[in-house]
Amino acid sequence: MKMPTLTHLHPAAALPGGDITLTGEHLGPALTAEVAGVPALVTLARATSASIRIPEGVLPGDITVIHDGIASNPLHLDIAVAMAENLHPVANPAVDALGNVYTTLSGNRGQQTPVSIFRIAPAPEGVIHELRPFVREILNPTGLAFGPDQHLYVSSRADGTVYRVSATGDAHIYAEGLGIATGIAFDAAGDLYVGDRSGTIFKIPAHNGSGPASNAFVFATLEPSISAYHLAFDSRGTLYVTGPTTASSQAIHAIDRDGNATVFFRGLGRAQGLAFDASDNLYVAASLAGDRGIIRITPAGAATLVVSGNNLVGLCLLPNERAALATRDAIYEVRLVSTPSP
């Protein structure tokens, strides 16, 4: 019998429960697999390719396959590790200048949870992250973003309000009357943009007053969403927007400074939270050609799956080529190496 040989895996990172594809030689039926020494389910096996499901509870490590008792060469796989669980994110987490990650316990619409926002302290690899309550009494916290003043801003889809939160966790109303407010993002000038599930993108010019802003206006209008709008700016000041609809092939919209919307990319399933890296590669929680996870789209529009995983709703990029990924009930950390734009 010939030794099974692995030459490539795709994608290079996955959450527990995600699927990856291996390519190589001498694979075939009756194949078994191990990830970091833990048996893994082989969902498909052919002579030159195999699909493997990542088991729960494994750490980053090597993946090998075994055929007729002969083990293959190992390939390294980056596996997302849980930072905090028993949460309820519905959009992107946010990260501050010190590396603390913020996420929500959002609850069902109209449900008041004991804690609205948690703060997750950074920790060395292999060390358990510290999870602390940060904000209480915001009903249905949804979108999170840090403003130019380094304060955390939070939207509430329950009452159409955006709150400004101090470093000690005290929340005050920043803007009101914003529909079913979901995703939020700041531009370089400090103006705040808020996505309303009805399809409205509001713009709130920066203001330094102590009371709520009174000058919000409609910046752009898109198709209503079945869950939430998610917003992010690229380095040129273009606003990118996702909003899951009932369509099977959904679009990412690009909105210029004058509020004119065009389609940047079409062909995703249930596209949700998104973020840009320093090279203007766009990362979005979505499915592509049936593969669910984090999709990277270059400025030229080339899309590829970079993290495999289910139930993802958003992400934020961290230092040292890492990312915090939000699922429906947890925050994970994973290595996410960027590639240069073409």
C-alpha positions in Angstrom: 0.0 0.0 0.0 1.2 3.5 -0.8 1.4 6.1 1.9 -1.4 8.7 1.6 0.1 12.1 0.9 -1.5 15.5 1.7 -0.5 18.5 -0.4 -3.1 21.2 0.5 -6.0 22.0 2.8 -8.7 24.6 2.3 -9.4 26.8 4.1 -6.4 27.0 6.4 -8.6 27.8 9.5 -11.8 26.5 10.9 -14.1 26.6 13.9 -15.1 23.3 15.6 -17.8 21.9 13.5 -16.5 23.4 10.3 -15.5 21.4 7.3 -12.2 21.6 5.5 -11.1 20.0 2.2 -7.9 18.1 1.8 -6.1 17.4 -1.5 -3.4 14.9 -2.1 -2.7 11.4 -3.4 -3.6 7.8 -2.4 -6.6 8.9 -0.2 -9.7 7.0 -1.3 -12.5 5.2 0.6 -12.2 3.8 4.1 -10.1 6.9 5.1 -9.9 8.0 8.7 -8.6 11.3 10.0 -7.2 12.9 13.2 -7.0 16.6 14.1 -4.4 17.3 16.9 -4.6 13.7 17.8 -8.4 13.6 18.0 -10.5 11.5 15.7 -12.4 13.5 13.1 -15.3 12.7 10.9 -14.5 12.1 7.2 -17.6 13.3 5.3 -16.3 12.6 1.8 -13.3 10.6 0.6 -12.0 10.2 -3.0 -8.6 9.2 -4.4 -7.2 12.8 -4.5 -9.5 14.7 -2.0 -11.3 14.4 1.3 -13.6 16.5 3.4 -13.1 16.5 7.2 -15.3 17.9 9.9 -13.4 19.5 12.8 -14.3 17.9 16.1 -15.3 19.9 19.2 -12.8 20.8 21.9 -9.6 20.5 19.8 -6.8 23.1 19.8 -4.8 24.2 16.7 -2.5 21.5 15.5 -1.8 19.0 12.7 -4.2 17.1 10.7 -3.4 13.6 9.3 -5.3 10.9 7.5 -4.9 7.2 7.7 -5.5 4.7 4.9 -5.2 1.0 5.4 -3.2 1.6 8.6 -0.7 4.0 7.0 -0.7 7.6 8.2 -0.1 10.6 5.9 2.2 13.5 6.4 0.8 16.2 8.7 -0.6 19.6 7.6 -1.1 22.4 10.1 -4.6 23.7 10.7 -5.5 26.8 12.6 -8.5 26.1 14.8 -10.5 28.8 16.4 -10.5 28.7 20.2 -13.3 29.9 22.4 -12.7 33.2 24.2 -16.1 33.4 25.9 -19.3 31.4 25.7 -23.0 31.7 26.8 -23.3 35.0 25.0 -25.7 36.3 22.4 -23.9 38.4 19.7 -26.0 39.5 16.8 -23.4 41.6 14.9 -19.7 42.3 15.0 -17.8 42.4 18.3 -15.5 45.4 18.8 -12.0 45.8 20.0 -10.4 48.8 21.9 -6.9 50.1 21.7 -5.8 47.9 24.5 -7.0 44.7 22.8 -10.1 44.2 25.0 -13.0 42.6 23.0 -16.6 43.7 23.6 -19.6 41.7 22.8 -23.3 41.5 23.6 -25.8 39.4 25.5 -28.5 40.8 23.2 -31.6 38.6 24.0 -34.8 38.3 22.0 -36.5 41.5 21.0 -37.9 43.2 24.1 -36.0 40.9 26.5 -33.9 42.6 29.1 -30.8 40.6 30.0 -28.9 40.9 33.3 -25.8 42.2 31.4 -26.0 44.0 28.1 -22.3 44.0 27.1 -19.3 42.0 28.3 -15.6 42.9 28.0 -13.1 40.1 27.3 -9.6 40.9 28.3 -6.7 39.9 26.1 -4.7 36.8 27.2 -1.6 34.9 26.0 -2.2 31.8 23.9 -3.4 28.9 26.1 -4.5 31.2 28.9 -8.2 31.5 29.7 -9.7 34.9 28.9 -11.3 37.0 31.6 -14.9 37.8 30.9 -16.4 40.8 32.8 -19.7 42.6 32.7 -19.2 46.0 31.2 -22.7 47.6 30.5 -26.1 46.8 32.0 -29.7 47.9 31.2 -29.3 48.6 27.4 -32.2 46.7 25.9 -31.3 44.5 22.9 -27.8 45.8 22.3 -26.9 45.1 18.7 -24.2 47.0 16.8 -20.9 48.0 18.5 -18.3 50.5 17.3 -15.6 52.6 18.9 -15.7 56.3 18.0 -12.8 58.7 17.4 -13.2 59.7 21.1 -12.3 56.0 22.0 -15.8 55.6 23.6 -17.9 52.6 22.7 -21.1 53.2 20.8 -24.0 50.8 21.0 -27.2 50.5 19.0 -30.4 49.1 20.4 -32.8 47.5 17.9 -35.5 47.6 20.6 -35.9 51.4 20.7 -33.9 52.8 17.8 -31.3 54.4 20.0 -27.5 54.7 19.9 -25.8 54.9 23.3 -22.3 56.4 24.1 -20.6 54.4 26.8 -17.8 55.7 29.0 -14.7 53.8 30.0 -16.4 52.8 33.2 -19.5 51.4 31.4 -21.9 54.3 32.0 -24.3 54.6 29.0 -25.9 57.8 27.8 -28.1 58.4 24.8 -26.2 59.7 21.7 -29.0 59.5 19.1 -32.6 58.5 18.9 -35.4 57.7 16.4 -33.4 55.4 14.2 -35.9 52.7 13.5 -34.8 49.2 14.2 -31.2 50.2 14.7 -28.6 47.5 14.0 -25.1 47.9 12.5 -23.1 51.1 13.1 -19.9 52.5 11.8 -17.9 55.7 12.0 -16.2 57.4 9.0 -12.9 59.2 9.2 -14.6 62.5 10.1 -16.3 61.1 13.1 -19.8 60.9 11.6 -21.8 58.0 12.6 -23.8 55.7 10.3 -26.6 53.5 11.5 -28.4 50.7 9.6 -32.1 50.3 10.1 -33.7 47.0 9.2 -36.3 48.7 7.1 -33.5 49.6 4.6 -32.5 53.0 5.8 -29.0 54.1 6.4 -28.9 57.1 8.8 -26.0 59.5 9.0 -25.4 61.4 12.3 -22.9 64.2 11.9 -20.3 64.3 14.7 -21.3 66.5 17.7 -19.7 67.2 21.0 -22.8 68.2 23.0 -23.9 66.3 26.1 -27.4 65.6 24.9 -28.7 63.4 22.1 -28.0 64.4 18.5 -30.8 66.1 16.7 -29.5 66.3 13.2 -29.7 62.7 11.9 -30.8 62.3 8.3 -31.4 59.6 5.8 -28.1 58.9 3.9 -29.1 56.0 1.7 -31.9 53.5 1.2 -31.6 49.8 0.4 -33.8 46.7 0.5 -35.2 45.8 3.9 -33.4 43.1 5.8 -34.8 40.1 7.6 -32.4 40.4 10.5 -29.9 43.3 10.6 -27.8 45.7 8.6 -24.0 45.5 9.0 -21.7 48.4 8.1 -17.9 48.9 7.5 -15.8 51.6 5.9 -12.8 50.9 3.6 -9.7 53.2 3.6 -11.2 55.4 0.9 -14.2 56.3 2.9 -16.7 54.1 1.0 -19.4 52.5 3.1 -20.0 48.8 2.6 -23.3 47.3 3.8 -24.7 43.8 4.1 -28.3 42.9 5.2 -29.6 39.4 4.9 -32.7 39.0 2.8 -34.7 36.1 1.5 -32.7 36.1 -1.8 -30.5 33.1 -2.4 -27.7 35.2 -3.9 -27.2 38.3 -1.8 -25.1 41.4 -2.5 -22.7 43.6 -0.6 -23.5 47.2 -1.4 -20.9 50.0 -1.7 -22.2 53.5 -0.9 -20.1 56.5 -1.9 -19.8 59.8 0.1 -22.9 61.2 -1.7 -25.1 58.2 -0.7 -25.2 56.5 -4.1 -25.3 52.7 -3.7 -23.8 50.2 -6.1 -23.3 46.4 -5.9 -19.7 45.6 -4.9 -20.2 41.8 -4.8 -23.1 39.4 -5.4 -23.3 35.7 -4.7 -23.2 35.3 -0.9 -25.7 33.5 1.3 -26.9 35.3 4.4 -24.1 37.9 4.5 -23.8 39.5 7.9 -20.9 41.2 9.9 -18.0 42.5 8.0 -14.5 44.2 8.5 -11.6 45.5 6.4 -7.9 44.8 6.9 -5.1 47.3 6.2 -5.0 46.2 2.5 -8.8 46.8 2.0 -9.5 43.1 1.8 -13.1 42.7 3.1 -14.0 39.9 5.5 -17.6 38.9 5.8 -19.6 36.3 7.7 -21.5 34.5 5.0 -21.7 31.4 2.8 -20.0 31.1 -0.6 -21.0 28.4 -3.0 -22.5 26.5 -0.1 -19.5 26.8 2.2 -20.2 28.8 5.4 -17.7 30.8 7.4 -15.6 33.9 6.9 -15.2 35.0 3.3 -12.4 37.2 2.1 -13.1 39.5 -0.9 -10.2 41.4 -2.4 -10.7 45.0 -3.7 -10.8 43.5 -7.2 -13.8 41.3 -6.1 -12.1 37.9 -5.8 -13.7 35.9 -3.1 -12.5 32.9 -1.1 -13.4 31.0 2.1 -10.7 31.7 4.7 -12.3 30.3 7.9 -14.8 27.4 7.8 -17.6 27.5 10.5 -21.3 27.6 11.2 -23.5 30.2 12.9 -21.2 33.1 12.4 -22.7 36.6 12.7 -19.6 38.9 12.6 -16.0 39.5 13.4 -13.4 42.1 14.3 -9.7 42.1 13.4 -7.1 41.9 16.2 -3.4 42.6 16.3 -0.9 40.0 15.2 -2.9 38.6 12.3 -5.7 37.3 14.5 -9.5 37.8 14.5 -12.3 37.6 17.0 -15.2 35.7 15.5 -18.8 36.0 16.8 -21.2 33.1 16.6 -24.7 33.1 17.9 -23.6 32.2 21.4 -19.8 32.6 21.7 -16.7 34.6 20.7 -13.7 32.7 19.2 -10.2 33.7 18.4 -8.4 32.5 15.4 -5.2 33.2 13.3 -6.3 35.0 10.2 -3.4 35.7 7.9 -4.0 38.4 5.3 -2.8 38.2 1.8 -1.7 41.2 -0.3 -4.2 42.7 -2.6 -3.7 41.9 -6.4 
